[in-house]
């Protein structure tokens, strides 16, 4: 009985304690009053070292978090801020104070009496403009002859992980006509193009809302060229603290993503690599790599007639074939399943086609393209097991795929690796179909019909046909690419 009374009293005390601490009745947890402009103030004091550097301090009569727009494209957060103003003029500086009850904003005009171009004599400004002595400015263009000069990925990501443009991937579009000349004296930017900018469907809709409605679908590379004539000149703000560059008057780097502010990833004398967060596509980030116009030169890639071969006998292969969506049993040093007839070697390549639509192996050379006028024949021995399932039908990649069963065949393709995911669009493919099963066959793939092509540097091997989900095991050996 005593325990029951004791526990009852404890429950009453606990309820009382909880009730007395109800946040709804505690002034400690109540939202404050909404601040007003007349409660806000800040000072703007020229620095003792340079009158073109202004120091700002929050002097408001209430507490809060101060966020600054410094009127020159720069932003800051905190009780104090400082900013450089190399150019004479009047700048509107805005401070917004955030409190528990809301926010209020005040602005103040800051007048800079004279220019001080010495503030621009920094590594980033000099890399961008060529320095104060370069009165003609420095012209930048897209790095079109190298992979990765244009791409898209998640807005919060570190790289264009969704898609990266290969060298020349936007040939025929207006992207490569864009030129941007930055001049340090006057902080000027001149933008030239052939009267069009490049964008996708969402960007075209955004430009149309701004009055640029003449969009033409580009049949060569997709997306849109939109008629757009730049203004005679612009200015720019290079924020070295935030590592951002902002173009004036709505200008953008030739590809419309709804913004004029770009995060600087790399800025040297030779490369400007930047990123922006799209305002016309939620969650998208775009990456651009530009180079000085005079350095935008198509590299000369030599043609070489170099024979390639591998018999897969060694644990270390001569040719390191790269698997794409292959099965886990794939092995470049597997025991010969049938060491007789045309192939008595001990080791071969086991090729396991997975249920992915486009399983394959590839090998890409580095530093040269194939000289097909001399080296143009792929030869190898293949073994097609009968135990694979060649009868059942499987899912396909789309309605355009006419084969939905595993095939007793092998295809060899020559591709331009520089085209990335679009390499198949210019490939040459030879297929050996309806091959006999359960014995080694010797095959030759003769590419002399394209001996004048100079763009190929990649060999693709694909068993069983592509575009369907049928799995299968195959073998090949004594691979060569020679005369």
VEXSESE-413172 format. One line per field, with one value per residue (C-alpha): residue number from 1; x, z, y. Coordinates in steps of 0.5 Angstrom, whole numbers. Each point is the difference from the previous one (the first is absolute). Example, Ala and Ser with C-alpha at 12.3 -4.5 7.8 and 13.67 -1.06 7.14 Angstrom:
<atoms>
n = 1, 2
px = 25, 2
pz = 16, -2
py = -9, 7
</atoms>
This chain:
<atoms>
n = 1, 2, 3, 4, 5, 6, 7, 8, 9, 10, 11, 12, 13, 14, 15, 16, 17, 18, 19, 20, 21, 22, 23, 24, 25, 26, 27, 28, 29, 30, 31, 32, 33, 34, 35, 36, 37, 38, 39, 40, 41, 42, 43, 44, 45, 46, 47, 48, 49, 50, 51, 52, 53, 54, 55, 56, 57, 58, 59, 60, 61, 62, 63, 64, 65, 66, 67, 68, 69, 70, 71, 72, 73, 74, 75, 76, 77, 78, 79, 80, 81, 82, 83, 84, 85, 86, 87, 88, 89, 90, 91, 92, 93, 94, 95, 96, 97, 98, 99, 100, 101, 102, 103, 104, 105, 106, 107, 108, 109, 110, 111, 112, 113, 114, 115, 116, 117, 118, 119, 120, 121, 122, 123, 124, 125, 126, 127, 128, 129, 130, 131, 132, 133, 134, 135, 136, 137, 138, 139, 140, 141, 142, 143, 144, 145, 146, 147, 148, 149, 150, 151, 152, 153, 154, 155, 156, 157, 158, 159, 160, 161, 162, 163, 164, 165, 166, 167, 168, 169, 170, 171, 172, 173, 174, 175, 176, 177, 178, 179, 180, 181, 182, 183, 184, 185, 186, 187, 188, 189, 190, 191, 192, 193, 194, 195, 196, 197, 198, 199, 200, 201, 202, 203, 204, 205, 206, 207, 208, 209, 210, 211, 212, 213, 214, 215, 216, 217, 218, 219, 220, 221, 222, 223, 224, 225, 226, 227, 228, 229, 230, 231, 232, 233, 234, 235, 236, 237, 238, 239, 240, 241, 242, 243, 244, 245, 246, 247, 248, 249, 250, 251, 252, 253, 254, 255, 256, 257, 258, 259, 260, 261, 262, 263, 264, 265, 266, 267, 268, 269, 270, 271, 272, 273, 274, 275, 276, 277, 278, 279, 280, 281, 282, 283, 284, 285, 286, 287, 288, 289, 290, 291, 292, 293, 294, 295, 296, 297, 298, 299, 300, 301, 302, 303, 304, 305, 306, 307, 308, 309, 310, 311, 312, 313, 314, 315, 316, 317, 318, 319, 320, 321, 322, 323, 324, 325, 326, 327, 328, 329, 330, 331, 332, 333, 334, 335, 336, 337, 338, 339, 340, 341, 342, 343, 344, 345, 346, 347, 348, 349, 350, 351, 352, 353, 354, 355, 356, 357, 358, 359, 360, 361, 362, 363, 364, 365, 366, 367, 368, 369, 370, 371, 372, 373, 374, 375, 376, 377, 378, 379, 380, 381, 382, 383, 384, 385, 386, 387, 388, 389, 390, 391, 392, 393, 394, 395, 396, 397, 398, 399, 400, 401, 402, 403, 404, 405, 406, 407, 408, 409, 410, 411, 412, 413, 414, 415, 416, 417, 418, 419, 420, 421, 422, 423, 424, 425, 426, 427, 428, 429, 430, 431, 432, 433, 434, 435, 436, 437, 438, 439, 440, 441, 442, 443, 444, 445, 446, 447, 448, 449, 450, 451, 452, 453, 454, 455, 456, 457, 458, 459, 460, 461, 462, 463, 464, 465, 466, 467, 468, 469, 470, 471, 472, 473, 474, 475, 476, 477, 478, 479, 480, 481, 482, 483
px = 0, 6, 3, -7, 0, 7, 0, -7, 3, 6, -4, -4, 7, 2, -6, 1, 7, -2, -6, 5, 5, -5, 3, -6, 0, 8, 2, 7, -3, -5, 1, 3, -3, 1, 6, -1, 4, 1, 3, 6, 6, 7, 6, 4, 8, 5, 6, 6, 4, -4, -6, -3, 0, -6, -1, -8, -2, -7, -2, -7, -4, -2, 3, 0, 4, 2, 1, 3, -1, 6, -3, 6, -2, 3, -4, 2, -3, 2, 1, 5, 2, 5, 0, 4, -2, 5, -5, -2, -8, -6, -1, -7, 2, -5, 0, -6, 0, -4, -3, -4, -6, 1, 5, 1, 4, 4, 4, 5, 4, 7, 4, 7, 3, 6, 2, 6, 2, 5, -5, -1, 7, -1, 1, -7, -1, 6, -1, -7, 2, 7, 1, 0, 5, -4, -5, -3, -2, 0, -5, -3, -3, -3, 6, -4, 6, 1, -5, -4, -1, -7, -5, -5, -1, -4, 0, 4, 5, 7, 0, -4, -2, -6, 3, 7, 1, 5, 5, -4, -7, -3, 2, -5, -3, 1, 4, 6, -1, 0, 6, 1, 5, 2, 3, 3, 0, -7, -2, -3, -3, -1, -5, 0, -3, -3, -7, -2, 0, 0, -5, -5, -7, -1, 5, -4, -6, 4, 3, -7, -3, 5, -2, 5, -5, 4, 2, 3, 0, 7, 0, 7, 2, -7, -3, -1, 3, -3, 0, 4, 4, 4, 1, 6, 3, -1, 4, 2, 1, 6, -1, 7, -3, -6, 4, -6, -1, -6, -2, -4, -7, -2, 6, 2, 5, -3, -4, -7, -1, -4, 6, 6, 4, 5, 4, 8, 3, 6, 3, 7, 3, -2, -6, -7, -4, -7, -7, -6, -7, -6, -6, -4, 1, 0, 5, 5, 7, 4, 7, 4, 8, 2, 7, 4, -3, 8, 0, -6, 4, -2, 5, 3, -1, 5, -2, 4, 0, 1, -2, -3, -1, -1, 0, -3, 5, 3, -3, 2, -3, 3, -7, -4, -7, -5, -6, -7, -6, 3, -1, 4, 3, 3, 8, 6, 4, -5, 1, -1, -7, 1, 8, 0, -1, 2, 2, 4, 2, -1, -3, -5, -5, -6, -6, -6, -6, -4, -7, 2, -2, 7, 5, 6, 8, 4, 7, 2, 7, 4, 3, -2, -5, 0, 3, -5, 4, 5, -3, -7, -2, -2, 1, -2, -2, -7, -4, -8, -3, -6, -2, -2, -8, -1, -7, -4, -1, 2, -1, 2, 3, -6, -4, 5, 4, -2, 4, -3, 4, 7, 4, 6, 4, 5, 1, 6, -1, 5, -1, 2, 1, 0, -8, -1, -7, -1, 6, -5, -3, 6, 2, 2, -3, 1, -4, 1, -6, -3, 6, 1, 0, 5, 6, 5, 0, 5, -3, 2, -3, 2, 0, 4, -7, 1, 8, -1, -3, 5, -5, 0, 4, -4, -2, -7, -1, -7, -3, -7, -3, -2, -6, -3, 0, 2, 6, 6, 7, 5, 7, 5, 8, 6, -3, 4, -1, 5, 1
pz = 0, 2, -7, -4, 4, -1, -8, 0, 3, -5, -6, 3, 1, -7, -3, 4, -3, -7, 0, 3, -5, -6, -6, -2, 7, 0, -2, -2, -5, -3, -7, 0, -3, -7, -1, -3, -5, 5, 5, -5, -1, -3, -1, -6, 1, -5, 2, 2, -5, -6, -1, -5, 5, 5, 6, 3, 7, 2, 6, 0, 7, 0, -1, -6, -6, -5, -7, -5, -7, -2, -6, -4, -1, 6, 6, 8, 6, 7, 5, -5, -7, -5, -7, -6, -5, -5, -5, 2, 1, 4, 3, 4, 6, 4, 6, 2, 8, 1, 7, 4, -2, -8, -3, -3, -5, -1, -5, -1, -6, 0, -4, -3, -2, -5, -3, 3, -5, 5, 3, -6, 0, 3, -3, -2, -3, -4, -2, -3, -3, -2, 5, 0, -6, -4, -3, -5, 5, 0, -4, 3, -4, 1, 0, -5, -2, 6, 4, 6, -2, 1, 4, 5, 7, 7, 2, 7, -4, -1, -7, -6, 2, -5, -6, -3, -7, -4, -4, -6, 3, -2, -7, -4, 6, 2, 6, -3, -3, 7, 1, 7, 0, 8, 0, 7, -1, 1, 2, -7, -3, -8, -2, -8, -3, -7, 3, 3, 7, 2, 5, 1, 0, 7, -1, -7, 4, 5, -6, -3, 7, -1, -7, -4, -3, -7, 2, -5, 2, -2, -4, 0, 8, 3, 4, -3, -3, 2, -3, 5, -2, 6, 2, -2, 7, 7, 6, 5, 7, 3, 7, 2, 7, -2, -7, -4, -6, -2, -7, 0, -4, 0, -4, 0, -3, -6, 3, 3, 7, 3, 4, -1, 6, 0, 5, -2, 0, -3, -3, -3, -6, -4, 3, 3, 3, 2, 3, 1, 3, -5, 2, -6, 2, 7, 3, -6, 0, -7, -1, -5, -2, -4, -2, -3, -8, -2, 3, -2, -6, -2, 2, -5, 2, -4, -4, 2, -3, 6, 1, 6, 3, 6, 1, 7, 3, 5, 6, -2, -7, -6, -1, 6, -3, 4, 2, -1, 4, 0, 4, 6, -3, -5, 0, -5, 3, 0, -1, -8, 1, -6, -2, -6, -8, -2, 7, 5, 4, 8, 1, -3, 1, 3, -2, 4, -3, 6, 0, -2, -7, -2, 3, -4, 1, -3, -1, -2, -2, 3, -4, -7, -5, -4, -6, -4, -7, 3, 7, -2, 2, 7, 1, 5, 2, 3, 4, 0, 6, -2, 7, 0, -1, -7, 0, 5, -1, 4, 2, -5, 0, -4, -6, -5, 3, -5, 3, 7, 1, 1, -7, -2, -2, 1, -2, -1, 0, -1, 3, 2, 7, 0, -1, 7, 0, -7, -3, -3, -4, -5, 1, -5, 2, -3, 3, -1, 1, 1, 2, 1, 8, 4, -4, -1, -6, -3, -3, -3, 0, -6, 1, -7, -2, 4, -1, -1, 7, 5, 6, 3, 6, 4, -2, 3, 1, 1, 0, 0, -3, 3, 3, 3, 7, -1, 3, -2, 0, -6, -1, -4, -1, -4, -1, -5, -4, -6, -7
py = 0, 5, -2, 2, 7, 1, -1, 4, 6, -1, 0, 7, 3, -2, 3, 6, 1, -1, 4, 6, -1, 0, 4, 4, 3, 2, 6, -3, -4, 6, 3, 7, 6, 1, 5, 7, 4, 5, -5, -1, 3, -1, 4, 1, 2, 1, -5, 4, -3, 1, 4, -4, -6, 1, -3, -1, -2, -1, 5, -2, 1, -7, -7, -4, -3, 5, -2, 5, 1, 5, 3, -3, -7, -2, -3, -1, -2, 2, 6, 3, 0, 3, 1, 3, 5, 1, 4, 7, 1, -1, -7, -2, -4, -4, -3, -5, -2, -7, 0, -6, 5, 1, 4, 8, 3, 7, 2, 6, 3, 0, 5, -2, 6, -3, -6, -4, -5, -3, -4, -4, -2, -7, -7, -1, 7, -1, -7, 2, 7, -1, 6, 7, 1, -4, 5, -4, -5, -8, -4, -7, -5, -7, -5, -4, -5, -3, -5, 3, 8, 0, -5, -1, -3, 1, 8, -2, -5, 1, -2, -1, -7, -1, 2, 3, 2, -3, 4, 3, -3, 7, 1, 3, 4, 7, -2, 0, 7, 4, 4, 4, 6, 2, 7, 2, 7, 2, -7, -1, -6, -1, -6, -2, -5, -1, 2, -6, -4, -7, -3, -6, 0, 3, 6, 1, 1, 5, 4, 0, 3, 6, 1, -4, -5, -2, -7, -5, -7, -2, -7, -1, 0, 1, 5, 7, 6, 7, 6, 5, 6, 2, 7, 5, -1, -3, 1, -6, -1, -5, -2, -3, -1, -4, -3, 3, 4, 4, 2, 7, 1, -7, -3, -7, -4, -2, -6, 3, -3, 6, 3, 5, -3, -5, -4, 0, -7, 2, 6, 1, 3, -6, -3, 3, -6, 3, -3, 3, -2, 0, 4, -3, -7, -2, -4, 1, 3, 1, 0, 4, 0, 6, 1, 6, 1, -1, -6, -3, -4, -7, -5, -4, -7, -5, -6, -6, -7, -4, -7, -3, -7, -4, -7, 0, -5, 5, 2, 7, 2, 3, 4, 2, -1, 5, -4, 4, -3, -7, -6, -2, -6, 4, -2, 2, -6, -6, -8, -2, -3, -5, 0, -4, 2, 7, 2, -4, 5, 0, 7, 4, 6, -2, 5, 0, 4, 3, 2, 7, 2, 2, -5, 1, 0, 6, 2, 7, 2, 7, 5, -2, -2, -7, 1, -5, 1, -5, -3, -2, -7, -3, -8, -4, -7, -1, -5, 0, -5, -4, 1, 7, 1, 2, -1, 4, 8, 5, 8, 5, 7, 2, -1, 1, -6, -6, -5, -3, -6, -2, -1, -5, 6, 5, 7, 5, 7, 6, 6, 7, 0, 8, 0, -3, -3, 2, -4, -5, 5, 0, -7, -6, -6, -7, -6, -8, -3, -7, -3, -7, -2, -4, 0, 5, 5, 4, 7, 6, 7, 4, 8, 1, 3, 6, 0, 8, 1, 4, 1, -7, -2, -5, -7, -3, -8, -2, -7, -2, 6, 7, 3, -6, -3, -7, -2, -5, -3, 1, -1, 3, -1, 2, 7, 5, 6, 0, 1
</atoms>
